[in-house]
Amino acid sequence: MRWTGKIRFLFLAPAVIWVLAFTVFPLGYSLYLAFYKIEQKVEVKREKQPMLDAAGQPVLDDAGQPRTKNVVIKEQVNTATFIGLDNFKRMLTDTQVHEAVRVTLTFVLIAVPLELVLGFLLAVLFNQHIFGRPILRAFMILPIFATPLAVGYTFFTIFYEVGGPLAWTGIPFLSNPTWALMSVIIVDVWQWTPFCFLVFLAALQGVPDELYEAARVDGANAWDMLKEVMLPLLIPTIVIVLLLRMAEALKLFDIPFALTGGGPGVATQPFSMLAFRTGLRFFDLGYASAMSYAFLAVIMIVITLFFRRLRANYG
Amino acid sequence: MMHPLKWPLFALPALALLSLPASAGQNVEWKDDGTVLIKLGEAYNNAVIQTTREELGTEFGPDKQPFKDVTISVTVNGAGPKGGISGPLYQFRPIWEELSGGKLNIVELPFAEHYTKMMLDLRNGTGQYDAFMVGAFWYGDIAPAGYAFPIDELNKSGKYPKWTYDDMPDSLRALHQWKGVGYGVLNDGDGQVLYYRSDVLADKTHQEAFKKEYGYDLPNPPQTWQQLLDVSKYFNGKNWDATDADPDSGTVLHLKVGEQGHYHFQTLSSSFVLNPGDKVTRTKNVYWFDPEDMKPLINSPGHVKALEFLQELHKTGPQAQVGWSLGEAWDYFLRGKAVFAFSWGDLGALCQDESRSKVKGKCSATAIPSSTEYYDFEKKDFVKLDQPRLVGNTVGGSWHGVISNFSANPEAAYSLLSLMAIKPASKLMATVGWDGVDPGFKYQFLKEDGGTAEVEDYVKAGWDANDAKSYVHAYQQVFTAPVMMPYLRIPGSFEYWDILDKNLSATMSGSKTAQQALDETAQSWEAVTDRIGRDKQKADYQAAIGYTP
């Protein structure tokens, strides 16, 4: 039995080490960073040492002098000063943070419902017997597999305002702050509606035909069936899709990064892009960590509330 | 006995051997008379650089490979083997590898990630990269922290290919040094000049129509920003270029956020803001901060007026330019769609590339215009000028090599960077459009401007003679102007510029007024200064601009 326990531990060890090293440690360290001001400094010393050949003899240059090599001696000197909640307080007065929150919320509140509604309507359509359904369905889900960054660059050429394929519309897709955010939403809707559609379609196909027949016998029309049969049965799926899409949409990064660079101004700079720039462009790691934790807390609260509601309604 | 028919088989190689120079490698040919021929690849049309053993230093020689088995890694903005700044590294790689015996690993990084990767390597002391092709605005983060390797000793040793800071105008030299110590190896000279369509401005019909509308002669080229705005307004919306049926523009700008739009503002605003003086004082020759207390000057009335002017000027170009990077704006000018563009040296060289440009021979350049008034920091009022006053600039990156202080092979890295910096190589590279290496050094300027180059050097490289003349003259003027736009090189420069850039972009897209944008910039700059440390910033700023309290 003792052996079994050890073997079990051995099998678990890689996963445990992986989680500790790549999840728990970074989480803990970033939390530490959020409360400290870190100043990193590296002190460098150089020493010349003789170069030796394979036989351990000094290598000589043309003048017969021993060749030397550089040895770099580094010493990392970090100073950490405890600053308490300063980084969190800073967020309250930082206009960039306020703007990024506004952009993120606007995006989530418009893009996610649109994706759900369109996905649901498409799923209802594809739940009928329509011509070429398997091929159309395959085409419909292709956008999911595209890399968001590549999608962003592709739409950059589509939305190009001088000579682009949509230039005739005269719409300032990327140069007007409102339109730029709308463009980001359009691209996200294009990419993620198929995901909603796919999940809803699977759920719809799981609804027993008997229920529709029973409803029909009771005199229900198409609208009644949608309202009274499909929607109630799909609510758990809709909530799950809503959760997944919201969690994903709150982390918006790639599409505005490639499409607009967060601009014009900060009109399309979501919260995650701001945190990224703060940490990895300007190396204000403590503040970036604080931002990320605040963001994580918000997402967790939203998701917990949703789950609570879900559990209350569906046990 | 050898059959007579087989003689040529042996005789021809023997003859070839006799006619060979002292030593001939695939890329480098060492002649007995001390000259050395360096053969560049197809990208440079198989050009051959003629240099001397003396110029190449004592470490390189026909039978020497001083860095055998050494591998060095150099980072550069990703643009590919025939792209700006990265291209020359690819072209010189086989040459350096033949001379040194080492291996060169070119690490291309997207512009948006280059600084981050470099700083992560330096802050952690990893030493993964031996050298970086940096923009001069990164110096504030690398030089005072001791991350860069000082190169003066190597430069003076005579062991490596020879080049000198003396070939640089003072304005560019300052960007390669920190507190008088050399860190950067000569490569590229960046500054903005005004490009204009010489054929359009010389058109008699337009000249008459302009005079009728504005009441003065069409300035060819404009000397002041106010003139430029009038001319831009006049041409904007007219189909003055017959290559298509669409209306054309006045001035084209590149204003995409996170890119290089803020340089337009720097160039334009410099003459609205800079107070001339013999030396840097609290009010003279300052642009960014008050050197005594690090209070931002960026929301001064001069800056605000300049930004309002830029908003006006922006209306004479396509609305889409708010989302344009360099490439799109340059392309617009090269397609003959705008009369004016003020940008870097690359554009002048690209005008000559007929595969991309419709404006070869019509693409003149002139020193950047100036404002007719500037804000006097002492009088706290605007001062009107009788004559245009040129304010030079070195805005941009002046991209060049800096060696990491954590490199185990600084000599090898230096030998590569200095090989690309020798006069004949630098001269050749400045004449080519695609390589991103722009002129700025004395030997690239024409003789009449105190340099040693001749128009024929440019004509041989495919330039139109008139375009070349105006181009090199414009650069000479911009780099040697008596009043220069000071360069921001302090820790956090990237962040200060990013804040400015976002606010400028918001102004250009109409979501903020000029005053509001610059006030918010100043407020955010104060927070950055406080965070990094006001006293530390003040000391570095004073050192960077040459201010003595």
Interface residues (C-beta under 8 A of the other chain):
Chain A: Q40 K41 V42 E43 V44 D61 D62 K69 N70 V71 V72 K74 Q76 T95 Q96 Y160 E161 V162 P172 L174 S175 N176 P177 A180 T260 G261 G262 G263 P264 G265 V266 A267 Q269 R277 L280 R281 F282 F283 D284
Chain B: K64 P66 Y115 T116 M119 L120 L122 R123 N124 G125 G127 A145 G146 Y147 L255 K256 V257 G258 E259 P318 Q319 A320 Q321 V322 G323 E328 Y332 N405 F406 S407 A408 N409 P410 E411 G492 F494 E495 D498 K502 N503 S505 A506 T507 M508 S509 G510 S511 K512 E520 S524 R531
